[in-house]
Amino acid sequence: MQHAKRAERPKMQPPMTPMIDCTFNLLVFFILAPSLALSEGFLTTNLPRSGPGPVPPGPPPEMIKIGLFDEAGGRDVSIVLGDTQALGSSFASLRAALQDMRARGVAADTPILISPTMATRHKWVVSAFDAAVAARFADIRFAVPYQ
């Protein structure tokens, strides 16, 4: 009589690929979780400092306008202070006129608007800015050049 050979049981091995995927997912989670918790609820912002509150609306401040007009194809400039006072091309006379305004009591925080034309060279705009700074004005603004 022959003995029946015992059938060998198949070896059970759990599938390794899903286990490795789960392991790496857990590893990544536990590496990143502490760094995510630190920035949670924290937004970087640049807020203004607290102060006395909003400024009540009032009339806009008087503005001193300096007009710069291109002359002779960019080789010279014509300076107009306000809308009427022509100063020629001398930035020394512009500085003197602005210093005279300061001596007459115009505040240093009075806005100055430098308004060049499109063809005005940059060096003339910088010279007008220097004249306003030399006259001790603090609020100097620039208008968009027009044609």
C-alpha angles and dihedrals in degrees: 000000000000119000115232112246111244112245109241115236114241112251110249114221120174114233107268101199096069090045092053091047092052091047093053092045090053091046092052091045094053092045094051100035096078093050092049092052092056095060097038111120094007119112120181109228138162103223125176118256117259113263142161092301136259118337111248112247114260139158114307113260119262108264128210109219123206112194118200117196125187116241131187096006096303098316093105141018136216116219123207120185113205109341099300115029108093112198100181114225100313116116088188088065090048090052091047092050091049092047089050090053090051090049089053090058106269107153121247091235093058105123118249117202116203106202115186128178120243092259095049112116120242094240091063091053090050091049090053089049091050091051091053092048091048088054087055098247113154105190107064119165135183126221123215108264115254130202 
